């Protein structure tokens, strides 16, 4: 199926761009695992957090990732939305490493480690393979996305200390 011409730009058919929804799907599933126990765990090991605070900052972030995924789907290939969607997906791989590393280092299960290992890491591998295979982003865009995703992940971990 070919792209649809919408005004002066082409819009990719929906089936060919569904992997752009992976960052959103991963985030929702991962947040659902974290929600019941992450705040108490984070409070014990980092800084004060409540489940209400956790939900309050995750709701707009989930919506941001959804909007980014949607815009990347509409864009189809190359450009800022594709880079940002890729950065968010990479951030979930980095977040998985945080959860697994914290579990080992602290000797206590890190809420989110299950989805981090069985959802986030495989989804990131699938996403990156797809984006390269389909030419959705070039090497420079992917490198930028990996840098941005790493910075987003570092900021998320840093936020735990506030």
GUGUZA-693073 format. One line per 3 residues: number of its first residue (from 1); for each residue x, y, z of N, C-alpha, C. Coordinates in nm, 4 decimals, decimal comma, padded with zeros to 6 digits. Atoms other than C-alpha are relative to their C-alpha. Layout:
residues N
NUM = X Y Z X Y Z X Y Z; ...;
This chain:
residues 162
1 = 00,0855 -00,1173 00,0000 00,0000 00,0000 00,0000 00,0897 00,1230 00,0000; -00,0831 -00,1201 00,0086 00,1416 00,3387 -00,0885 -00,0505 00,1077 00,0947; 00,0339 -00,1112 -00,0882 00,1412 00,6559 00,1111 -00,1140 00,0817 -00,0587;
4 = 00,1104 -00,0857 00,0396 -00,1580 00,8877 00,0996 00,0519 00,1433 -00,0072; -00,0415 -00,1385 00,0126 -00,1005 01,2414 -00,0264 -00,1015 00,0864 00,0733; 00,0865 -00,0877 -00,0796 -00,2438 01,4833 00,2290 00,0532 00,1413 -00,0142;
7 = -00,0516 -00,1341 00,0280 -00,2018 01,8343 00,1005 00,1307 -00,0130 -00,0756; -00,1291 00,0014 00,0674 00,1634 01,8787 00,0115 00,0953 -00,1054 00,0576; -00,0880 00,1005 -00,0573 00,2960 01,5884 00,2171 -00,0660 -00,1365 -00,0071;
10 = 00,0515 00,1356 00,0014 00,2628 01,2134 00,2105 -00,0141 -00,0519 00,1417; 00,0237 00,0617 -00,1288 00,1201 01,0249 00,5051 00,0077 -00,1508 -00,0202; -00,0198 00,1436 00,0134 00,2293 00,6637 00,5517 -00,1277 -00,0751 00,0378;
13 = 00,1159 00,0812 -00,0393 -00,0409 00,3932 00,5644 00,0187 -00,0510 00,1428; -00,0056 00,0305 -00,1430 -00,1258 00,2979 00,9227 00,0752 -00,1292 00,0297; -00,0655 00,1284 -00,0271 -00,0066 -00,0652 00,9039 00,1514 00,0067 -00,0069;
16 = -00,1440 -00,0099 00,0171 00,3393 00,0368 00,7944 00,0702 00,0808 00,1077; -00,0609 -00,0860 -00,1023 00,3947 00,2677 01,0908 -00,0402 -00,0375 00,1428; 00,0442 00,0405 -00,1344 00,2394 00,0795 01,3847 00,1140 -00,0172 00,1003;
19 = -00,1064 00,0090 -00,0998 00,5808 00,0108 01,5449 00,0306 00,1319 00,0714; -00,0196 -00,1272 -00,0703 00,5920 00,3827 01,6275 -00,0823 00,0066 00,1288; 00,0792 00,0044 -00,1235 00,3309 00,2970 01,8943 00,0682 -00,0804 00,1108;
22 = -00,0698 00,0773 -00,1031 00,5786 00,0707 02,0767 00,0406 00,0835 00,1214; -00,0358 -00,0765 -00,1209 00,7134 00,3508 02,3020 -00,1196 00,0250 00,0912; 00,1205 -00,0239 -00,0794 00,3591 00,4317 02,4134 -00,0459 -00,1274 00,0693;
25 = 00,0443 00,1267 -00,0576 00,2600 00,0685 02,4667 00,0913 -00,0474 00,1118; -00,0973 00,0384 -00,1025 00,5786 -00,0075 02,6584 -00,0195 00,0857 00,1252; 00,0140 -00,0910 -00,1139 00,5279 00,2982 02,8788 -00,1236 -00,0339 00,0831;
28 = 00,1239 00,0309 -00,0724 00,1691 00,2072 02,9681 00,0167 -00,1288 00,0801; -00,0158 00,1285 -00,0685 00,2504 -00,1554 03,0528 00,0995 00,0130 00,1157; -00,1027 -00,0170 -00,1028 00,5625 -00,0574 03,2470 -00,0533 00,0821 00,1185;
31 = 00,0561 -00,0838 -00,1062 00,3805 00,2139 03,4433 -00,1016 -00,0776 00,0832; 00,0972 00,0813 -00,0749 00,1038 -00,0296 03,5369 00,0696 -00,0953 00,0962; -00,0743 00,0858 -00,0937 00,3634 -00,2634 03,6867 00,0573 00,0824 00,1154;
34 = -00,0631 -00,0833 -00,1032 00,5354 00,0198 03,8743 -00,0998 00,0595 00,0998; 00,0958 -00,0788 -00,0782 00,2223 00,1923 04,0058 -00,0225 -00,0489 00,1436; 00,0305 00,0392 -00,1380 00,1458 -00,0245 04,3115 00,1163 00,0125 00,0994;
37 = -00,1065 00,0059 -00,0995 00,4933 -00,0361 04,4673 00,1213 00,0873 -00,0231; -00,1212 -00,0754 00,0310 00,7414 00,1944 04,2990 00,0234 00,1166 00,0962; -00,0175 -00,1182 -00,0867 00,6782 00,5007 04,5167 00,0605 -00,0386 00,1345;
40 = -00,0543 00,0427 -00,1302 00,7444 00,3136 04,8413 00,1453 -00,0460 -00,0156; -00,1368 00,0466 00,0268 01,0553 00,1470 04,6927 00,0932 00,1194 -00,0223; -00,0816 -00,1182 00,0287 01,1874 00,4802 04,5587 00,0236 00,0818 00,1268;
43 = -00,0151 -00,0738 -00,1252 01,1262 00,6460 04,8960 00,1052 -00,0649 00,0897; -00,0995 00,0710 -00,0816 01,3331 00,3780 05,0718 00,1421 00,0199 -00,0514; -00,1350 00,0013 00,0580 01,6259 00,4094 04,8321 00,0477 00,1332 -00,0588;
46 = -00,0402 -00,1237 00,0678 01,6245 00,7579 04,6791 -00,0512 00,1239 00,0718; 00,0580 -00,1190 -00,0608 01,3916 01,0333 04,7917 -00,1495 -00,0200 00,0154; 00,1426 00,0182 -00,0277 01,0334 01,0841 04,9064 -00,0860 00,0044 -00,1269;
49 = 00,0945 00,0047 00,1120 00,7618 00,9887 04,6616 -00,1256 -00,0705 00,0489; 00,1263 00,0666 -00,0305 00,3964 00,8952 04,6885 -00,0572 -00,0564 -00,1298; 00,0658 00,0557 00,1180 00,1796 00,6918 04,4570 -00,0744 00,1105 -00,0754;
52 = 00,0684 -00,1129 00,0640 -00,0210 01,0091 04,3915 00,0950 00,0856 -00,0825; -00,1013 -00,0767 00,0749 00,2941 01,1993 04,2905 00,0416 -00,0768 -00,1259; -00,0398 00,0862 00,1119 00,3984 00,9064 04,0707 -00,1025 00,0103 -00,1122;
55 = 00,1058 -00,0077 00,1004 00,0627 00,9087 03,8923 -00,0083 00,1400 -00,0612; 00,0127 -00,1382 00,0475 00,0571 01,2892 03,8672 00,1031 00,0362 -00,1056; -00,0964 -00,0345 00,1040 00,3786 01,3110 03,6692 00,0033 -00,1024 -00,1131;
58 = 00,0018 00,0970 00,1089 00,3303 00,9909 03,4704 -00,1146 00,0239 -00,0995; 00,1126 -00,0224 00,0913 -00,0096 01,0872 03,3251 00,0388 00,0951 -00,1137; -00,0373 -00,0853 00,1138 00,1211 01,3866 03,1246 00,1145 -00,0585 -00,0830;
61 = -00,1100 00,0603 00,0759 00,4360 01,1931 03,0301 -00,0503 -00,1095 -00,0939; 00,0599 00,1019 00,0858 00,2308 00,9003 02,8967 -00,0685 00,0672 -00,1189; 00,0672 -00,0729 00,1091 00,0240 01,1487 02,6951 00,1013 00,0610 -00,0966;
64 = -00,1056 -00,0533 00,0857 00,3435 01,3124 02,5642 00,0564 -00,1086 -00,0911; -00,0532 00,1094 00,0810 00,4777 00,9761 02,4478 -00,1046 -00,0437 -00,1032; 00,1059 00,0330 00,0962 00,1401 00,8957 02,2859 -00,0033 00,1021 -00,1136;
67 = 00,0015 -00,1050 00,1030 00,1381 01,2307 02,1037 00,1214 -00,0120 -00,0916; -00,1223 00,0155 00,0792 00,4972 01,1738 01,9905 -00,0119 -00,1203 -00,0925; 00,0180 00,1193 00,0832 00,4180 00,8226 01,8670 -00,0956 00,0292 -00,1151;
70 = 00,0986 -00,0342 00,1028 00,1149 00,9544 01,6807 00,0618 00,0894 -00,1081; -00,0634 -00,0912 00,0977 00,3120 01,2358 01,5181 00,1058 -00,0728 -00,0831; -00,0987 00,0782 00,0752 00,5910 00,9938 01,4221 -00,0703 -00,0884 -00,1033;
73 = 00,0781 00,0799 00,0955 00,3286 00,7679 01,2612 -00,0440 00,0855 -00,1176; 00,0457 -00,0907 00,1061 00,1951 01,0645 01,0655 00,1168 00,0429 -00,0875; -00,1181 -00,0413 00,0747 00,5459 01,1703 00,9649 00,0529 -00,1163 -00,0839;
76 = -00,0381 00,1193 00,0739 00,6359 00,8155 00,8634 00,1475 -00,0334 -00,0010; -00,1448 00,0236 00,0022 01,0102 00,8580 00,8292 00,0732 00,1316 00,0095; -00,0912 -00,1136 -00,0155 01,2902 01,0977 00,9153 -00,0652 00,1188 00,0722;
79 = 00,0472 -00,1220 -00,0630 01,2594 01,4182 01,1116 -00,0149 -00,0108 00,1507; 00,0035 -00,0161 -00,1443 01,2039 01,5348 01,4646 -00,0905 -00,0961 00,0745; 00,0916 00,0888 -00,0717 00,9030 01,3225 01,5601 00,0510 -00,1428 00,0013;
82 = -00,0576 00,1346 00,0068 01,0689 01,0029 01,4445 00,1186 -00,0098 00,0969; -00,1143 -00,0019 -00,0917 01,3849 01,0968 01,6357 -00,0495 -00,0042 00,1443; 00,0497 -00,0040 -00,1375 01,1852 01,1757 01,9500 -00,0660 -00,1320 00,0404;
85 = 00,0604 00,1306 -00,0303 00,9808 00,8528 01,9321 00,1091 -00,1041 00,0243; -00,1125 00,0920 -00,0157 01,3066 00,6621 01,8906 00,0733 00,0271 00,1313; -00,0638 -00,0359 -00,1280 01,4586 00,8502 02,1849 -00,0809 -00,0544 00,1169;
88 = 00,0829 00,0531 -00,1083 01,1627 00,7541 02,4034 00,0149 -00,1514 00,0092; -00,0151 00,1455 -00,0053 01,1944 00,3888 02,3032 00,1362 -00,0374 00,0592; -00,1332 00,0268 -00,0544 01,5691 00,3948 02,3761 00,0036 00,0280 00,1501;
91 = 00,0062 -00,0321 -00,1424 01,4964 00,5583 02,7123 -00,0550 -00,1181 00,0774; 00,0558 00,1155 -00,0709 01,2889 00,2525 02,8041 00,1014 -00,1133 00,0114; -00,1083 00,0985 -00,0121 01,5888 00,0277 02,7321 00,0957 00,0426 00,1111;
94 = -00,0877 -00,0498 -00,1063 01,8057 00,2482 02,9535 -00,0682 -00,0135 00,1363; 00,0770 00,0157 -00,1230 01,5310 00,2436 03,2174 00,0019 -00,1459 00,0453; -00,0079 00,1422 -00,0337 01,5371 -00,1362 03,2019 00,1334 -00,0312 00,0668;
97 = -00,1312 00,0220 -00,0609 01,9091 -00,1335 03,2762 00,0046 00,0570 00,1416; 00,0087 -00,0576 -00,1351 01,8409 00,0960 03,5732 -00,0711 -00,0969 00,0946; 00,0774 00,0892 -00,0864 01,5737 -00,1382 03,7132 00,0779 -00,1268 00,0334;
100 = -00,0731 00,1243 -00,0228 01,7841 -00,4497 03,6691 00,1255 00,0244 00,0841; -00,1189 -00,0345 -00,0793 02,0989 -00,2822 03,8029 -00,0341 00,0332 00,1437; 00,0419 -00,0350 -00,1359 01,9142 -00,1404 04,1033 -00,0403 -00,1252 00,0770;
103 = 00,0408 00,1248 -00,0646 01,7662 -00,4809 04,1792 00,1224 -00,0750 00,0513; -00,1236 00,0686 -00,0391 02,1144 -00,6337 04,1850 00,0732 00,0790 00,1090; -00,0798 -00,0822 -00,0930 02,2866 -00,3437 04,3658 -00,0655 00,0139 00,1367;
106 = 00,0702 -00,0224 -00,1262 02,0192 -00,2946 04,6316 -00,0467 -00,1294 00,0654; 00,0434 00,1281 -00,0544 01,9320 -00,6603 04,6766 -00,1478 -00,0073 00,0290; 00,1450 -00,0044 -00,0189 01,5629 -00,5787 04,6606 -00,0634 00,0211 -00,1368;
109 = 00,0682 -00,0122 00,1292 01,3230 -00,6177 04,3699 -00,0357 00,1455 -00,0283; 00,0342 -00,1346 00,0445 01,2844 -00,2918 04,1789 -00,1302 -00,0068 -00,0783; 00,1268 00,0049 00,0730 00,9172 -00,2502 04,0819 00,0159 00,0589 -00,1405;
112 = -00,0186 -00,0384 00,1394 00,9200 -00,2328 03,7049 00,1022 -00,0878 -00,0698; -00,1069 00,0823 00,0587 01,2026 -00,4831 03,6526 -00,0542 -00,1095 -00,0917; 00,0549 00,1056 00,0859 00,9761 -00,7507 03,5035 -00,0321 00,0554 -00,1378;
115 = 00,0327 -00,0552 00,1320 00,8326 -00,5323 03,2289 00,1237 00,0590 -00,0662; -00,1242 -00,0526 00,0564 01,1741 -00,3720 03,1857 00,0727 -00,1091 -00,0772; -00,0769 00,1067 00,0644 01,3316 -00,7067 03,1029 -00,0780 -00,0755 -00,1063;
118 = 00,0738 00,0820 00,0972 01,0516 -00,8885 02,9215 -00,0827 00,0803 -00,0999; 00,0732 -00,0845 00,0950 00,8818 -00,5934 02,7484 00,0916 00,1073 -00,0597; -00,0779 -00,1146 00,0484 01,1116 -00,2895 02,7247 00,1188 -00,0405 -00,0869;
121 = -00,1198 00,0379 00,0758 01,4312 -00,4607 02,6099 -00,0349 -00,0670 -00,1333; 00,0358 00,0574 00,1309 01,2707 -00,6852 02,3442 -00,0684 00,1007 -00,0933; 00,0681 -00,0998 00,0841 01,0475 -00,4004 02,2211 00,1008 00,0967 -00,0612;
124 = -00,1022 -00,0905 00,0530 01,3519 -00,1762 02,1833 00,0786 -00,0675 -00,1112; -00,0718 00,0730 00,1058 01,5373 -00,4433 01,9837 -00,0845 -00,0078 -00,1266; 00,0912 00,0079 00,1152 01,2344 -00,4909 01,7566 -00,0129 00,1370 -00,0657;
127 = 00,0183 -00,1354 00,0511 01,1825 -00,1161 01,7196 00,1229 00,0461 -00,0788; -00,1224 -00,0468 00,0676 01,5467 -00,0387 01,6321 00,0276 -00,0789 -00,1276; -00,0179 00,0809 00,1216 01,5668 -00,3288 01,3857 -00,0969 00,0464 -00,1081;
130 = 00,1019 -00,0452 00,0962 01,2435 -00,2116 01,2204 00,0363 00,1359 -00,0587; -00,0264 -00,1360 00,0472 01,3445 00,1538 01,1992 00,1163 00,0025 -00,0996; -00,1138 00,0084 00,0935 01,6749 00,0605 01,0288 -00,0404 -00,0727 -00,1278;
133 = 00,0391 00,0813 00,1161 01,5299 -00,2091 00,8034 -00,0918 00,0783 -00,0950; 00,0976 -00,0736 00,0804 01,2491 00,0182 00,6838 00,0484 00,1391 -00,0411; -00,0535 -00,1307 00,0366 01,4702 00,3261 00,6483 -00,0792 00,1158 00,0578;
136 = 00,0805 -00,1053 -00,0637 01,2547 00,5270 00,8884 00,0863 00,1120 00,0565; -00,0941 -00,0994 -00,0515 01,5614 00,7074 01,0251 00,1386 -00,0372 -00,0524; -00,1366 00,0280 00,0442 01,9178 00,7431 00,9048 00,0916 -00,0125 00,1220;
139 = -00,0958 00,0238 -00,1083 02,2298 00,6751 01,1102 00,0142 00,1213 00,0909; -00,0127 -00,1235 -00,0790 02,2603 01,0380 01,2229 -00,1214 00,0206 00,0903; 00,1223 -00,0153 -00,0793 01,8985 01,0511 01,3387 -00,0057 -00,1019 00,1136;
142 = 00,0007 00,1029 -00,1033 01,9335 00,7240 01,5270 00,1020 00,0342 00,1085; -00,1019 -00,0390 -00,0990 02,2552 00,8421 01,6948 -00,0519 00,1138 00,0884; 00,0581 -00,1098 -00,0770 02,0800 01,1641 01,8003 -00,1070 -00,0520 00,0950;
145 = 00,1052 00,0573 -00,0839 01,7839 00,9629 01,9320 00,0596 -00,0757 00,1182; -00,0636 00,0745 -00,1094 02,0143 00,7381 02,1356 00,0585 00,0951 00,1037; -00,0523 -00,1005 -00,0927 02,1836 01,0422 02,2858 -00,1140 00,0625 00,0808;
148 = 00,1145 -00,0610 -00,0693 01,8498 01,2090 02,3673 -00,0642 -00,0983 00,0973; 00,0604 00,1013 -00,0865 01,7077 00,8856 02,5082 00,0826 -00,0272 00,1241; -00,0885 00,0194 -00,1146 02,0100 00,8385 02,7307 -00,0116 00,1170 00,0967;
151 = 00,0163 -00,1180 -00,0856 01,9744 01,1960 02,8594 -00,1352 00,0000 00,0711; 00,1332 00,0089 -00,0617 01,6012 01,1447 02,9232 00,0034 -00,1014 00,1138; -00,0096 00,1036 -00,1038 01,6771 00,8250 03,1171 00,0793 00,0502 00,1200;
154 = -00,0806 -00,0549 -00,1095 01,9465 01,0002 03,3211 -00,0813 00,1015 00,0797; 00,0845 -00,0981 -00,0693 01,7036 01,2824 03,4021 -00,1061 -00,0704 00,0843; 00,1022 00,0740 -00,0747 01,4386 01,0298 03,5100 00,0586 -00,0585 00,1279;
157 = -00,0640 00,0544 -00,1201 01,6815 00,8621 03,7500 00,0344 00,1148 00,0953; -00,0315 -00,1160 -00,0830 01,7988 01,2018 03,8751 -00,1213 00,0541 00,0726; 00,1259 -00,0479 -00,0581 01,4369 01,2965 03,9410 -00,0338 -00,0768 00,1279;
160 = 00,0291 00,0819 -00,1195 01,4196 01,0145 04,1991 00,0649 00,0585 00,1256; -00,0723 -00,0565 -00,1145 01,6611 01,2084 04,4222 -00,0599 00,1305 00,0510; 00,0615 -00,1279 -00,0402 01,4412 01,5204 04,4437 -00,0955 -00,0178 00,1151;
